[in-house]
Amino acid sequence: MKPSGKFVAAMVFAATAIGMAPSAYAGGPPNDGGGGGGAPAPAATPGSCSGAGLSVTSGPVEPANTLRHVVVTFTNTSSAQCTLVGYPDANLVTAAGGVLVHVDREPASASHLLHLNPGDSATATVQSSALDVNGSGNPCPREGTLVVTAPGDSVAHTLPVALPICHATISNVD
């Protein structure tokens, strides 16, 4: 018994929704939309911006009253469109790489799904307190090097900036 077109379409949709690549239909060639009576094949969705196809850079540290902030830029260096959504992971680390402070996420109502064409960029902002957060009003006694990992990626990028380690936050990509 040959499965119906609706059944096959439902299976492809379900597999795509949970992140699995649908397997080829064994009952004949895939539907190319050319008069076979079924729906056209779904368009390929771009993958997550990551690895060697993503450049991560930073601007200079900018003072703003008792805060310091730096813009982190994520650039698609691949030859295909990719997506970014959510928050990067960020830490302030010692020269030896030990984590001094995990950078907290800024509150946001929603993250945008960004489609980056080759050469396009998205940014996130890291903000750090220059004063001790215990209320003493003293300058933050130490600085750490910023290490950032793009949303959905596992490659950490050490950036050439140092920020006070008293308290820091990062925005979602935009």
C-alpha positions in Angstrom: 0.0 0.0 0.0 1.4 3.4 -1.1 1.2 6.2 1.6 -1.0 9.2 0.6 0.6 12.6 -0.3 -1.0 14.1 2.8 0.7 11.5 5.0 4.1 12.0 3.4 3.7 15.8 3.7 2.8 15.5 7.4 5.9 13.3 8.0 8.2 15.8 6.2 6.7 18.7 8.2 7.0 16.8 11.5 10.7 15.9 10.8 11.5 19.5 9.9 9.8 20.8 13.0 11.9 18.7 15.3 15.1 19.4 13.4 15.5 16.1 11.6 16.2 16.0 7.9 13.3 14.1 6.3 14.4 10.8 4.6 13.9 10.3 0.9 10.5 8.8 0.0 11.1 5.2 -1.0 7.9 5.0 -3.1 9.3 7.0 -6.1 11.1 10.2 -6.8 10.5 13.2 -4.6 7.7 15.6 -5.7 9.3 18.4 -7.7 6.0 20.2 -8.0 5.7 19.3 -11.7 2.2 17.9 -12.1 2.4 15.0 -9.7 -0.6 16.2 -7.8 1.2 16.8 -4.5 2.5 20.0 -3.0 5.9 21.4 -4.1 8.9 20.4 -2.0 9.5 22.8 0.9 12.2 25.4 0.4 15.5 24.7 2.1 15.9 26.6 5.4 19.2 28.3 6.1 21.3 26.8 8.8 22.6 28.6 11.9 25.4 31.0 11.5 28.4 29.2 13.0 31.9 27.9 12.8 34.2 29.0 10.1 31.3 30.7 8.3 31.0 33.3 11.0 33.4 36.1 12.0 33.0 37.6 15.5 34.7 41.0 16.2 34.4 43.8 18.7 34.5 47.6 18.6 36.3 49.7 21.2 35.2 49.8 24.8 33.1 53.0 25.2 32.6 54.7 28.6 29.1 55.8 29.6 29.0 57.3 33.1 29.7 54.4 35.4 29.3 51.8 32.7 31.5 50.4 29.9 30.1 48.9 26.8 31.3 47.2 23.7 29.5 46.2 20.5 30.1 42.7 19.3 29.6 42.1 15.6 28.7 38.7 14.0 29.3 38.6 10.2 28.3 35.9 7.9 31.5 35.0 6.0 30.1 31.9 4.3 28.7 31.8 0.7 25.1 31.0 1.9 22.4 32.6 3.9 22.4 31.7 7.6 20.4 32.5 10.7 21.0 33.9 14.2 18.5 34.1 17.0 18.8 34.7 20.7 21.7 35.6 23.1 25.4 35.0 22.6 27.2 33.3 25.5 29.8 35.6 27.0 32.3 35.5 29.8 35.0 37.7 31.2 38.1 35.6 31.7 41.6 35.8 33.2 44.7 35.8 31.0 44.9 32.1 31.7 41.3 31.6 30.5 39.6 31.1 33.9 36.1 32.5 34.1 35.9 35.6 36.3 32.3 36.5 35.5 29.7 34.9 33.4 27.9 37.7 31.5 24.2 37.8 32.3 21.5 38.2 29.6 19.7 41.6 29.5 16.0 41.2 29.8 14.2 41.3 26.5 10.6 40.7 25.4 11.6 38.6 22.4 14.6 37.6 20.2 14.4 38.2 16.5 15.2 35.5 14.0 17.8 37.2 11.7 18.6 35.9 8.2 22.1 37.0 7.3 23.1 36.9 3.6 26.8 36.5 2.9 28.6 39.6 4.2 25.6 40.7 6.4 26.2 41.4 10.1 24.2 41.4 13.3 25.3 42.9 16.7 25.0 42.4 20.4 26.1 44.8 23.1 28.0 43.9 26.3 27.7 46.3 29.1 29.8 46.2 32.3 29.8 48.2 35.5 32.9 50.2 36.3 31.9 50.4 40.0 31.8 47.7 42.6 28.2 46.4 42.7 28.2 46.0 46.5 27.2 49.7 46.8 30.6 50.9 48.0 31.0 53.2 45.0 34.6 52.0 44.6 36.0 51.4 41.1 35.8 47.8 40.0 39.1 46.3 41.1 39.8 43.9 38.1 39.2 43.6 34.4 38.7 40.5 32.3 39.1 39.7 28.6 35.8 39.2 26.7 35.1 35.7 25.3 31.9 35.4 23.2 30.2 32.4 21.5 27.5 33.1 18.9 23.9 31.9 19.6 23.7 28.2 18.5 27.5 27.9 18.0 30.1 26.1 20.0 33.2 28.1 18.9 34.3 30.7 21.5 36.0 33.9 20.2 38.4 35.7 22.4 38.1 39.4 21.7 40.8 42.1 22.2 38.9 44.1 24.8 39.1 44.2 28.6 36.0 45.1 30.7 35.5 45.6 34.5 34.4 42.3 36.0 32.0 43.6 38.7 28.8 42.9 36.8 28.1 42.6 33.1 25.2 42.0 30.7 24.8 41.1 27.0 21.9 41.9 24.7 20.3 39.5 22.2 21.5 39.7 18.6 19.8 42.3 16.5 
